[in-house]
Structures are given as C-alpha cells and as structure tokens.
C-alpha cells in the first residue's frame, strides 16, 4: 500500500485528530479481530486495555467514525463499513503519529494551564463531567491549585469567576501578592457582586 494518504484517510485523520491517541488504541485493537466483528464501546475499551473513564471519549470517537463512514451501526454496537477494517491498522499508526507529534514534537508558543474547581457539595458541573466520563473523586483543593499556578506563572494570571464577594476579593488579593505578574481578574457578564 502507498505511503501517501488517500482522501478518505485524510478525512478520517482530520476528524479524529483531537482524539488521536485514544482512536489509535481503539482501531489498533479492532484491527486484530475478524473484519466482520461487531464491537461496542465497552468491548473496544476492554480490547484496547483502557480504563472505564475512557468510555465517554471512546463513544465520541465511534460516533465520529460513524459520521464519516469508517464504521456503521450494527447490533449491539458498530461494525467496520465496507472494506474499512483493512485500513484500521494503517489509520491507527497514523493516529499514533499525530499523538506523538502533538505530545512531544510540537511546541506551542504559549502554554496555558486551566484549573476547574468544583463546589464542596455535588453540583451540576460534577454531574455533567461524570456524564462525559470524567471522574472527580480526588480533586486538589482550590487554594492549592491556584497558588501553584500563580507561583509558576511567568507573565500573566487570569482568574475568571461567575461570582465575586468580599471573601473572594481577599483571596484574590492574597493570590496576586506575587510581584511582577500582570493581573487580570474577570467577573461574569452580570458584573461584580
């Protein structure tokens, strides 16, 4: 087979690039099975020896693969469409290359660290994250997470919050006591409260 990508392979790689590592693991595992095998999200996650936390993202990969014609629905899950199974190994290799490039070769000019914290009691945010396959059992306390970011920052720190009270103002004052940084606290569109 040629080393040049076909138009269809380019379409697949473009569609799955955001999930390159996961998609590579799933399609590499599937490539080892018979061409007519029907797989579910769970069976592919197991075959690829991934954790249960990957099921949400794996479902998204299979949904995208279905939309572009790589797989098609078949009870109880998906099967390769047409002769696409024969491409799974090649696509897995290319997706692994994308993952390697993104993780180790490519360097952004800027690097951003995002911290998402949750309220102390269960929240809608936590429920939505769980629905996407994220597990939030052991989160770092907000204060520790933000202090670490501010200490590591070289130029600027931006804090966005949907609310702002006296306690929050005192906390931000302490947080921004680090000198030499551009400070940019942002409040919600509704204004500072």
C-alpha positions as CSV (number, residue, x, y, z in Angstrom):
1,X,0.0,0.0,0.0
2,X,1.2,3.5,-0.8
3,X,2.7,5.7,1.9
4,X,0.6,8.6,0.6
5,X,-2.7,9.1,2.4
6,X,-5.9,8.7,0.4
7,X,-8.6,11.4,0.5
8,X,-10.7,9.2,2.8
9,X,-7.8,8.5,5.2
10,X,-7.1,12.3,5.3
11,X,-10.8,12.8,6.2
12,X,-10.6,10.2,9.0
13,X,-7.4,11.6,10.4
14,X,-8.7,15.1,10.4
15,X,-11.9,14.1,12.1
16,X,-10.2,12.0,14.8
17,X,-7.1,14.1,15.4
18,X,-8.4,15.6,18.6
19,X,-8.7,12.1,20.0
20,X,-5.7,10.7,18.2
21,X,-4.2,8.6,21.0
22,X,-7.5,7.1,22.0
23,X,-8.7,6.5,18.5
24,X,-5.3,4.8,17.6
25,X,-5.7,2.4,20.6
26,X,-9.3,1.5,19.7
27,X,-8.6,0.9,16.0
28,X,-5.3,-0.9,16.6
29,X,-7.2,-3.3,18.9
30,X,-10.0,-3.7,16.4
31,X,-7.6,-4.4,13.5
32,X,-6.6,-7.6,15.3
33,X,-10.1,-9.0,15.1
34,X,-12.0,-10.5,12.2
35,X,-13.2,-8.0,9.6
36,X,-16.9,-8.7,10.4
37,X,-16.6,-8.3,14.2
38,X,-19.2,-6.1,15.8
39,X,-17.9,-4.1,18.8
40,X,-19.5,-2.0,21.5
41,X,-17.8,1.0,23.2
42,X,-17.2,-1.2,26.3
43,X,-15.8,-4.1,24.3
44,X,-13.4,-1.9,22.4
45,X,-12.3,-0.1,25.6
46,X,-11.6,-3.6,27.1
47,X,-9.8,-4.8,24.0
48,X,-7.6,-1.7,24.0
49,X,-6.9,-2.2,27.7
50,X,-8.2,1.2,28.6
51,X,-9.9,2.3,31.8
52,X,-13.6,2.8,32.3
53,X,-13.0,6.5,32.4
54,X,-12.3,6.4,28.6
55,X,-15.8,5.1,27.7
56,X,-17.3,8.6,27.2
57,X,-14.5,9.6,24.8
58,X,-14.5,6.2,23.1
59,X,-18.2,6.6,22.4
60,X,-17.4,10.0,20.8
61,X,-14.7,8.5,18.7
62,X,-17.1,5.8,17.4
63,X,-19.8,8.4,16.8
64,X,-17.4,10.5,14.7
65,X,-16.1,7.4,12.9
66,X,-19.8,6.5,12.0
67,X,-20.4,10.0,10.7
68,X,-17.5,9.9,8.3
69,X,-18.2,6.3,7.1
70,X,-15.5,4.4,8.8
71,X,-17.9,2.3,10.9
72,X,-21.6,1.8,10.8
73,X,-24.2,0.8,13.5
74,X,-24.8,-2.9,14.0
75,X,-26.5,-4.5,16.9
76,X,-25.3,-4.3,19.6
77,X,-22.7,-1.6,18.6
78,X,-20.7,-0.9,15.5
79,X,-19.0,-2.8,12.6
80,X,-16.5,-1.7,10.0
81,X,-18.1,-0.2,7.0
82,X,-17.4,-1.9,3.7
83,X,-13.7,-2.7,3.4
84,X,-12.6,-0.2,6.0
85,X,-11.4,-2.9,8.5
86,X,-8.4,-3.4,6.3
87,X,-7.4,0.3,7.0
88,X,-7.7,0.2,10.8
89,X,-4.0,-0.8,11.3
90,X,-2.8,1.9,9.0
91,X,-5.1,4.5,10.5
92,X,-4.0,3.5,14.0
93,X,-0.4,4.0,13.0
94,X,-1.1,7.5,11.5
95,X,-3.2,8.4,14.6
96,X,-0.3,7.4,16.8
97,X,2.0,9.6,14.8
98,X,-0.4,12.5,15.3
99,X,-0.5,11.9,19.0
100,X,3.3,11.7,19.2
101,X,3.8,14.9,17.3
102,X,1.2,16.8,19.4
103,X,2.6,15.5,22.7
104,X,6.4,15.6,22.1
105,X,7.4,17.4,18.9
106,X,5.1,20.4,18.6
107,X,5.7,23.2,21.0
108,X,3.1,26.0,21.4
109,X,4.5,29.5,21.6
110,X,2.5,29.9,24.8
111,X,1.4,27.4,27.4
112,X,-1.8,27.7,29.4
113,X,-2.8,25.8,32.5
114,X,-6.5,25.6,33.3
115,X,-7.9,24.7,36.7
116,X,-11.5,23.7,37.0
117,X,-12.7,23.6,40.6
118,X,-16.0,22.4,42.0
119,X,-18.1,23.5,44.9
120,X,-17.7,21.5,48.1
121,X,-21.0,19.7,47.6
122,X,-22.2,17.8,44.5
123,X,-23.1,20.1,41.7
124,X,-24.5,20.2,38.1
125,X,-20.9,20.7,36.9
126,X,-19.8,17.5,38.6
127,X,-22.8,15.6,37.2
128,X,-22.1,16.9,33.6
129,X,-18.4,15.9,33.9
130,X,-19.4,12.4,35.1
131,X,-21.8,12.1,32.1
132,X,-18.8,12.8,29.8
133,X,-16.8,10.0,31.5
134,X,-14.7,12.2,33.9
135,X,-14.2,11.1,37.5
136,X,-13.8,13.9,40.1
137,X,-13.2,11.8,43.2
138,X,-9.8,13.3,44.2
139,X,-9.5,16.9,43.3
140,X,-6.9,19.2,44.6
141,X,-8.2,22.0,46.9
142,X,-8.9,25.2,45.0
143,X,-6.4,27.2,47.1
144,X,-3.5,24.8,46.5
145,X,-4.2,24.6,42.7
146,X,-4.3,28.4,42.2
147,X,-1.3,29.1,44.4
148,X,0.7,26.6,42.3
149,X,-0.3,28.2,39.1
150,X,0.5,31.7,40.3
151,X,3.9,30.6,41.6
152,X,4.7,29.0,38.2
153,X,3.4,31.9,36.1
154,X,5.9,34.0,34.2
155,X,3.9,36.8,32.7
156,X,0.2,36.8,33.5
157,X,-2.5,35.2,35.6
158,X,-6.2,35.4,34.6
159,X,-8.9,34.4,37.1
160,X,-12.5,34.1,35.7
161,X,-15.3,33.7,38.2
162,X,-19.1,33.7,38.0
163,X,-19.3,35.5,41.3
164,X,-17.2,37.8,43.4
165,X,-17.7,38.6,47.1
166,X,-15.6,40.1,49.9
167,X,-14.2,36.6,50.8
168,X,-13.2,36.1,47.1
169,X,-11.7,39.6,46.9
170,X,-9.5,38.9,49.9
171,X,-8.5,35.6,48.5
172,X,-7.6,37.2,45.1
173,X,-5.6,39.9,46.9
174,X,-3.5,37.2,48.7
175,X,-3.2,35.2,45.5
176,X,-2.0,38.2,43.5
177,X,0.5,39.3,46.2
178,X,3.2,37.7,43.9
179,X,5.0,40.6,42.3
180,X,5.9,41.0,38.7
181,X,2.8,39.5,37.2
182,X,0.1,41.1,35.1
183,X,-3.1,40.6,37.0
184,X,-6.4,40.2,35.1
185,X,-9.4,39.1,37.3
186,X,-12.5,38.8,35.2
187,X,-16.1,38.7,36.5
188,X,-19.1,37.2,34.9
189,X,-21.1,39.2,32.3
190,X,-23.5,40.1,35.1
191,X,-20.8,42.2,36.8
192,X,-19.0,42.0,40.1
193,X,-21.2,41.2,43.1
